[in-house]
Amino acid sequence: MASKYLKSLATVDYDQLTEKLWKIQNSKCFICNEPLDLKLHTTNIDHITPLANKGKDSEENFAVTHESCNKSKQDADLKIARTLYKLKKIQEDTLQAENKSASLKQLLVAYSGSKHDFKFTIKGDKLSYSFSELGDNKIYETEVHTDFLSNEKTCFISFPIEYIYHDELINPRGINNSISKLVKEFDKKNPQLHLSLGRVENNKIKIFDGQHKAVAQILLGNKRILIRVFIDPDIDRLTETNTNAGSVLSQIAFDKSVMRQLNNTLYYERIKKYQEDHSFKEDDFTFSEQKLVDYFKGDNANIKKYIIDSIKHSITEANENKLKDYIDRDGKAKELPISYSAFDKSFLTIFIDSKQLLATPINFKSDEGLNPRELEISQAIKLLNILADEIYVSNFQPEIGVARIESKIVDGKDIDISDNHLISYRMSKEEILISWLSYISDVINNYFSNTGKKFNKSSVFQQKFDDQLWTNITNFVKNLKSLPLWKDRGMAGTIFAGKKNYDYWRQIFEHGKTLDNVPVLAKPINYVDMIKPLTDD
């Protein structure tokens, strides 16, 4: 809502108000808190509390900002915008330093949390504790509750953030885009309805549920978090319960990538249990996946899922996997080209058999570099890196993102969209990705057939690929990327408009035209021709 007060000011009065606010703010932008130079920077004056939120249209409710910060702010309320900017900076720094999304862990460090161990004693149903590291030597006491069904022991304590840590084992999630909604909700003074859950491990209080609620409160200046603490819990059961909350019970919106990380944890917990029950050493893996499933008879369906999800997680989240930087795990981001759902339905579904269990020992031929699972993971990652190098790295621009790409082209507002960015974007659409990745599967299977090697189509990545096969795959991707349709902007309002089904693109790739006989390709895709080196013809 426009300011009548600012509009009434003469230019000289506006400039004087700008300088007055600038001095009050110690020469810094209200949003980013970085230096603001009135001679070098273009500035804006804006309401701190919006008029729509009953903010006053007067000097005490104004702040001066960089114009760029004001235009890119994530909220109309400057206080919220400043808060979200701090989080954005933490997220950017984490991504650059650790190549992963920021979580409660990084936020706590940024706000001087996660410093001290929690010292406590338990006598009967009473837990005594103190926060002496903060100069609070008072001995507090709280009741320990024993759950009737699970027999888990818990208590409720308000912890200073200096004693709180993030539980990366049970809750590996980063902070997602919904955090801004929580910040706004709590800023309205609306109460937190569900407590954060934590556990004690090595005298550290680790939050494993309610991470986002804790983040929002800390961003708004809360120095204490009320936590329901599990004391000496069964970690395996707690992890499984938290996982079930997001799948079987559907209580929280866990995405598939997080589910797979949790199932990866549960898989290794089952391996440890098997080793302990059979008096195996920690490095003894002479038992098979099938034996593991057979041993845990009452839970064999879950064990199968844990094993396969562990493989998929190991591929997707490997440090050396370059493609993971282009996969959107939240499902709402507008900066990344491949949704996790599309990645799951295409690459992981086409190349990883979700039903196969191995009867060979887990460490079978590891010393020779021919372990089936290790080969499957490493070769799948190598394929992902080929895709990343050829299609995305130095081509896709996250700052341009994926929002309304085709609409911008139709409207003639695509000057900042390069051909390479457009190619990356279009090749990443779920229905298109599934269609062309199936051709890579054909390239692989055809190579094994032509060389006379025995192979299993459903587990082909468990067999070592020859250098020539990798060359064939690379050539195919290069030739596919060079097809004119990907950068043909005239197709924005037709062929690439809206979401098409799988059959639509299968028809185009197989026949070169749509079912309505609209030509799209000069000729159908022939993967045998496309494994040859790319030429200028």
N, C-alpha and C positions, 0 to 999 in steps of 0.2 A: 504494500500500500504506500503510495507516494506521500512524501512529507510536505505538508503545507508550510511548515516552519522554514524548511530549507529553501523552498521555492520563493519564499518572501524575502530571502536575503540577497543583498547586492553582492556582486563578485568580491569586493574587498571584504565584506563582512563574512562571506563564506570562507575566504582564505584565512581570515583571522580565527574563525572557529576551528578550521582544520589545524592551524598551528597550536591553538589552545589544547585541543584533544591530543595532539601529537606530544606535547610536553607532559600532559597528565599520564600518558601511556609510556613515558620514558623513551620516546623516539622509536617505539616498536609497533608493528602491526597488531591490532587487537586479536586477529584470528591466528596467525602463524607464530606470533611473538618473535619474529625476526626483525632486524633493523629496517626502519622505514625512512627513506631519504626524500624529503619534500621536493628537492630539486631534481632528483634522478628518477623517482618513482611516480607513476600515475596512481592517484589515491581516490578513495570513495569515503563518504560519510554515510553511516547507516545506523538504524535503530538497533540498540542492543537487545531489547525485548520488542518484538514486532508490534505494530499498532493493532494487528489482528488478535494479539494475545494481551490486549489492554495495556500495552506499553505507552508511555507518554511521548508526545511529539514535542520534546523540549531538550535542552542541552544535556541535562543529566542522563538522558537515555540515548546519547549518541556516542559512537566510537569511530575512529578513523582506521582504514585498512588499505592494504595494497588493492588496487582495482582487480588484479588477477585473483587474489584470494577471495574477494567478495563475489566475483563471478562464478568461481568454482566451489563455493562453500556448499556443504552438504545439508544445510538447514537454514531456514529463515531466521532463526534465533541465533544471534552472534555468539552467545555463551555456549550453546550446543555446538555450533560450527567450530568454535575454538577447541572444545573438548574432542570432537571427532577428528580434528586436524592432528591433535597430539597422538591419537590412536593410529591415524594413517601414517604418521612419521615412524612410529614403532613398527608398524607392519612393513613399511618399505625397508627400514634398516635390517629387520629380521630376514626378509627375503634376500637382501643383498649379502648379508653376512653368513646366513645358514641355508639359503636356498630352500626355504619352507615357510609356511604361513605362521604368523605370530599366534601365540596362545596366551592363556593366563600366565604362563611362566615368564614370558618376556615383559608383560605388563607389570607384573609384580616387581621384577628387577628394576624397571624404569621408575616405579613409584616407591623405591626403597623397601620393598617387601622381601620375603624369603631370606631372612638373615639368621634366625635363631632356632635352636632345637626346643621342643616342648618338653619340659620337665614335669613329671607327675608321679603320684603314687596312688595305689588303689588298696583300700581296706574294706572288705565286704562289698557293699553296694555304694560306696562313696569314693569319688575321685578327687584328690587334692592337687592343686597346681599353683604356679606363680609365674609372673612375667618379670622376673627380677632383672633380666638383661635390659629392660626399659626403665629400670629404676622403681618398678612397682613390686615391692617385696611382700605385699599382702598375700596371705595364703587363702586361696579361694577353694570352695568345696561344691561339688555338684553330684547329683544322683546318677548312678549307672543303671540303665534300664536293660533288662534281658528280654529279647523278643521271644514270645511264647512259642512260635512255630519254628523259626530258624535257629534260635538259641544265640543269636548274635548279640553282643553287648555294645550299647551305644550311650552317648551322653550329649548334652547340648551346651556349647560354650561359644561365647563371643570372643573371637581371636583378633588381636592386632595384626595387621597385614605383615608385620615383620616375622610372624610365626607361621605364615601360610605359604604352601608350595603347590605347584600344579602336579597332578597325578598323570604322568605321561604314559603309564602302563595301562591303566583302565580307560582313561579318556585321552586319546591321542589327537583329538580334534583341534584345529585352529579356530580362530575367531571368525565367524561368518558375517554376512551382510546384515543379519537381523539385529546386530548389536545396536545400531542407531535407534531402532524402535524401543529397545529396553532403556537406553539412555534417556530418551524423551519421556518414557513412562515414569521412570524414577524421578526425573526432574520435575514432574508434576506433583511430586510428593505422594504418589500412589505407592502403597506398601508392597514389599516382596511377599508373594503368597506361598512360595515353596522355598524351603531352606536349601542352601548348598550342602552337599554331602561330602564328607572327607573320611580319611582313615589315618591311623598312626602307623608309620613305617620308619624304623630306625630313629624314633623320637622326632620325626617330622610330620606335620599335619598336611596331608595332601588332599586337595579337592579333586574329586573325580566326577561329580555331577553338580550342575548349577554354575558351570564355569562362566557362561555369558552373563548371568545375573551378578556374579562377583565382579567381573570386568566392568560392567556398567556402573556399579556402585563405586568402585575404586576411581573410575574416570571422573565421577561427580564429587570426589573428595572424601568419600567414606574411608576411614582408617581402620575400621573393624568390620569383620564379617561373622555373622552368626552361623555356626556349622553344626550339623549333626555328625558326630564323630563315631566311626566304627572302631572298636578297640580289639586289636588282635583278631581281625576277621579272617575267614577262609577266602583267600584272594581269588582262587579258582572260581568259587561259587559267586563271589561278589562281581567278578568280571562277567561271568555268564549271566547273572541277573541283570546287570547293566546293559549287556548286549540284547537280551530278550526284551528289555524295555523298548528297544528301538526296532525290534523285528516282530517277534511273536505277539507282543502286547501292544505294539505301535503307540507307545506313550510319548516318545520323543522322535524328532525327525532326524534320525541317523541316516546319512547317505551311505551308499554301498561301499565307498572307499574306506570309511571309518569302520563299517561292519567287518570288512575284510582284515583290517588291522587288528581288530579285537579278536577275530577268529584265528588270526595268525598267533596271537598271544595264547589263546586257548589250546591250539595245536601243540605248541611247545610245552605247555603245562602238562598235557597228556603224555607227551614223550618222556618228560621227567618222572611222571608218576609210573609209567611202564618200566623205566630203568630202575626206579627205587623198588618196585614190587618184585622185580626179577634179579635184584642185586647186581645190576649192571653199573659200570662206571659211567661217569658223565660223558666221556668221549666214545662210549661203546654204542654204535648204531647198527649192529648186526641183525636187527629185526626189520621187517618190512612194514609198509603202510597197511597192507592187508592184515598182518598180524596185530597191528595196533587196533584196527577196527574190530577184529575178531575178539580181542581181549576185553574191550569195553562194549560188551554185547548190548547192554541196555541203552547205550548211547551211540550206537554205530552210525545212525543217520547224521548226527551232529558231527561225529569224528570225520566222516567223509567230507562234509562241508568245510570243516576246519582245514583239512589237508589241501583241498582245491583252492580255498580262499587264501591260504598261505602262499601258494604258488603265484596266484594272481597279484597278491599284495607285493610279493618279492619282486615281481616284474615291474609293476607300476611305480613303486616307490623307491626303486634302486637309485642310489646317488648318481650312477653313470647313465641313467635313462634321461636323455635330453628332451624327449617328448613330454615328460611330466610337467614341464613348465608351461605347456600349452593346454593342459587339461583343467577344466573348471570343475572342482569337487563340490561346490555349494549348489550348483544348478541355477544360480541367479545372476552370476557375474556377467558383465557385458564386455569384459576385456579379453577373455580367452576364447579360442575358436572351437575347442572340442569339449562337449559336455561329458561328464564321467559316464552318464547313461549311454551316450553314443559310443564311447570308447569300450564300454562293457559289452554292448550288443554287437559291436563290430570286431575289433581286434581280439578281445579276450574270449568271445564266443566262437569266432572262426578258428583260432589257432590253439586254444587250450581246451582239452577234453574235460568236461565237468563231471564225468562219471568214472573215469579210469583211476584205478588204484594199482600201485605197483606191488608185485610179489617178490621183487628182488630186495635185498637189504637196503636200508636208507643210505648207507655209505658205499653201495655197489660201484666199483670201478672209479671211485673218487680220485684215487692216487694216479690214475691214468688220464684223468681229464675227460672221462667218458661216462660219468654218472648221469643217468637219464634226466633226473630232475634238474641238476645243475646245468646240463646242456640246454634243456628246455628254457630255463630262465635266462641264461646268458645269450642264447641265440635269439630269443624273443626280444631282448633288450637291444641286440645288435640291429634287428629289423626296425625297431622303433627309432633308433638313432639315424638310420638311413632316411626314414620318413621325415624326421626332424630336420636333418641337414639339408635335404632336397626341397622341402616344402615350407618349413616354418622359420628356421633360424635366419635372421637378417632379412626376412621377407614379411612375416606377420608383425604388425605394429600394435602392441597392447593399448597404446594411447588412442588409437583409432577404434580398436575393439570390433565388436560384431553387431552393435545396435543399428538397426534400420539401414543396413548397407545398401540393399537393393532399392529401397525407397529413396535414399539420397541420390542414387544414380538416376532414377526416374525423374526426380525433381531437379536434376542438374546441379546438385550440391555435393559433388563427389571429387572436387579438385584435389582434396588431401588424400584420397584413396588411391594408392599406387596399384599398378597391375599385379605386382607380386603379392600385395596384401589381399587383393580381390581373389586371386588364385587360391591362396591359403584358406581364405574364408569359405569359398564355395566348395572346395574339396573336403571340407570338414563337416559339412551338413550330414546328419546321421544317415539318412537314406542313401546319400551319395557315397559316403565313407564305406558303408556296408557293401555296396555294389562293387566298388573298385578294389577293395581289399580281397574280395573273393577271387579276383583275377590273380592276385599275388599267391593265393593258395594254389591256384591252377599252375602257376609258373613253378612252384616248388614241387608239387606232385608230378608234373610232367617231366621235370629234370630227373627225379628218382626213377621214374618209369623208363625213360630213354637210356639211362645208364645201367639199367638192369639190376639195380639194387633193391632188395626187399625192404619194404617200408610199410608202416601203418599210418594211414591218412589222418587218423584222429590224434596221433601223437608224433607227427613227423618232426617236430622240433626237438625231440629226444634223440635224434640221430644227427651226427655231425654233418654240417653242410660243407661241401667243397667250395673253394674260392670261386670257381666258375659259376656256381649257383648264386653266390652273393653278387657277382657281377651282373648276372641275368636280372636279379631282383632290382638292383640299382638302375640298370638300363630301363627296365619297365617303368619305374617310378619317374625317371627323367622324361621318358617319352610321354607318359600319361600327363605329367605336369605341363608339357609343351603344347597340348591340344588347344586349339584356338577358343573353344567354348568357354574356358575358365575366365578369360579376360574380355570376352565379348559383352560389352555393356548394353548392347541392343537387346540382350536376352533378359535384362533385369526385370522387365515388366511381364515377361511371358514364361520362359523355361525355368527361371530361378525365382519366380514370384511365389511366395507362400511355401508351405511344406507339401512335398509330393510323397507318394508312397514308394515302397521298394520296387514294385513292378514297373513303375514309371521309368525309373533310371535303369533298371535291368533291360527294358525294351530299348532305351536309347543306346546303351552300350552294345547290345547284341545286334541291333538293326540300324543304328545310326540316325534313327528318327523316332518321333513319338508315335503313339497309337493312332493319332490323327494325321499321320504322314507329314508332320512338320520336321524338316531336316535340321539336325543338330550337329552331327559329326559328318565329315567328308566320307567316312566309311566306318563300318562297325569295328569295334576293338578286336584285334587279333593279337593275343598275348605272345604268340610265337614270333610274330614280326616285331613286337615291341620289346623283346629282350635283346634286340640288336642295338648297337651303339647309336645314340641320337645323331641325326644328320641335319643339315640345314634344309633339306628338301621338304 
